[in-house]
């Protein structure tokens, strides 16, 4: 894809989201809730040669998301790539027996409903693209198959199920949106503030699979979950 391909990455002011924005090779909107951090990240990307600009974006807020869509409408008239990266962890480990409805709601609001909110707002713009792509950042801990077979870092009653929910939404979007390639990305155990920087991989490492899925050729897959090695079981 050319540098004139237009992308939006949510939660892109730091961590994996920042590295996705840095590596896409596109004109990229840096979605972030915090204006100072968003502007700083966009400026840092521009200094590194990326055609980046800050987009104020809180994925939990209808008005914020609508305003972000308007930015792309007025500036470009379309969107080619949407990377839904923004997420929160809640507590970890977080046993379901001690999880609270309030905590579950907060995580699902960002990790699932936020993805739906942003995706639906951007769909009219994506539908104007010749090669639209949607990438949803998932996790190996979202895989029911892997969770049932091995220890993936303890019991999670909130974050892990929220990403499993996201996987299910990803499949349904792929079934509905036959003109858009929609896939889930598992970045691996990346050192970010989501896990207290305990991960073994770098954010740049984690960004690679999202970048690959965002730049899939026309005969690439849709409706799948992937990591650096290939398909991940649901």
N, C-alpha and C positions, 0 to 999 in steps of 0.2 A: 504494500500500500504506500502511496505517496505521502509526502509531508503535508499535503493539503487535506488529507483525511482528517475529519474533525472528531475528537473524542472528548468524553467527560469521564473523569475518575472521581468517585466520591471518597471522602476521607483521605484526600491525597496530599495533605500538608506534611505527612510524616510516614515513617515505616514502609510497609509494602506498597501502600497507595502511592507514595511519593516515587518509589522506584519504578512502579508501573508507568506513571506519567513520564518519568525520565527515559524509559526504554521503548516506548511505543513508536517513536519516530513520527509523531503526528502533531497537528495543532491540538493542544490539549487544555481543556478547562480543569483547573485544580479546584475541585469541590471541597469546601471546608466550612465548619461552623464558625471558627474563630477568625475574624477578619485580619488581625495582625499576623497570625501564623500562616493563614492562607496567602496573604500578600508576600510574606517573606519566602514561602516555599516557591511561589510562582517566579519571584525575582531570582532566586537561586537557580531555578531551572533555566530561566532565560540566560543567565550568566554562563550556564553550561551548554548553551546553544539550542535549547528546546524552545519551540514556539508555544509558550505557556501563558495562561492568564488566569487570574483568580475568579472563581465563581462562588459567591456566598451561598451556602447550601447546608441546611439542617434537614436531614432526611426524615425527621419526625414531625416536620411542620409543613402543612399544606401550602401556606402562602410562600414560604421560602422555596419550596420545590417548584411552584408555579412561576415564581420570579426567575429561577434558574433556567427553566424551559424558555422563558421569554428572551433571556440573554442569547441563547442559541438561535432562536427564531429570528431575532432582529439582526444578529451579527452574521449568521451563515445561512439561515433558512433550512437547515437540516442538521442531523447528527448521524455520524457513521458508526461510532463505537461507544457503547456505554459499559463501563466497568463499575459494578456495584461492590465497592470495597468496604465502605464504612460499616463498622460493627463495634459492639461492646461485649465484654466477657461476663459481666456480673461476677459472682463469686466462683472461685475454683480452688479446690474441689467443692462441689455444691450438691450434696446428696438430695434426692427428691423428697426425702422425708423431712428435711429441714428447709427446703425452698419455700419462699413465700409467694403468694399470688402477685404482690406488688413487684417483686424482683423478676418474676417470670415475665410479667407484662412489659417491664422496662426493656428487657433484652429482646423480646419478640418485636416490640415496637420499632426498634432500630434494625435488628438483623433480618426481619422478615417483612413486616408491614412497611418499613422504610424502603426496602427494595421494590416492593409492589408500587408504592407511592411514586418513587422516582421513575421506575420503568414505564408506568402508565402515562405519566406526564410527558415522557420523552418519545413515546411510540409514534405520535404524528410526525415528529422530526426524523426518527429512524426509518419510517416508511418512505421517506423521500430519498433515502440513500440507495445507491446502486448495489452496495455490499454491506448491509448492516450486520453488526455483531453485538451480542450482549454477553458479558461474562459476569457471573455471580461468584464472589469469593466464598468458598465453602471451607471444609476442613476434613481431614481424615477421621476426626472424632464424630463427624456427622454420619459416617457409614455404619448402618446397623450391622452389616456383615462383619466389618472389622471390629466394632465394639463388642460383638458377641464372641469373637475368636481370640482377642488379645487385650492386654492392658494398655490403654492409650492415655494414661496419666490420671487415673482415678475416676471416681464417680462424678457425673455431672447431671444435675437435674434441670439445668437451665440453658447454659451455652450450647452444649452438644445437641440437645433436642431442638434448639432454635435453628441450628444449621441443618439438622435433618428435615425440619419443616421447610427451610429454604431449598433444599434439594428437591423436595416434592413440588414446590412452586416452579422451580427451574424446568422440571420435566413437563409440567402443564403448559408453561409458556412456549416451550419448544414444540409441543403438539399443536398449539393454537397458531403460532406465528410461523407459518411455513416459509415465509420470505426472509426470516431472520434466523441466523444461527445463534442459538442460546445454549450456553454450557456452564457447568460449574467447575471451579478451579480449586484444587487443594494445594496450597503453597508449601506445606511442610511445617516442621517445627521451627519457626522463625523467631529470632530474638526481637520482640517488640514489647511495648508497654502493656499489651494485652495479656502477656504471660510473665510480666515482671522481668523481661529481657533474659529469660532462662533458656530460650530456644537455642538450638545448635546451628541453625542456618542464618544467613544474613538476609535482610530485607530484599536485597538485589537477587539473591537466590530464589526467594519466595515469589518474586515478581515474574520470573521467567515463564511459568505456565500460563499466567493470565495474559501475558504479552503474546504468547503463542496462540492462545484461543482467540484473542482480539484480532489477530492477523491471519486467521484461517483462510485457505484458498476456497474457491467456490465448491469444490468437492469434499470439503472438510466435514466433520461430524457435527451433529446437533443433538441436544437432549442428553448429553453425557456428563460424567464427572471424571476429571482427569488430574493427575499430578505429573511430575517431570518424567516419570517412567511410562506413562500411558494411562489407560482406563482404570478407574478406582471403582470397586463394587459398591452398589448402593447399600 
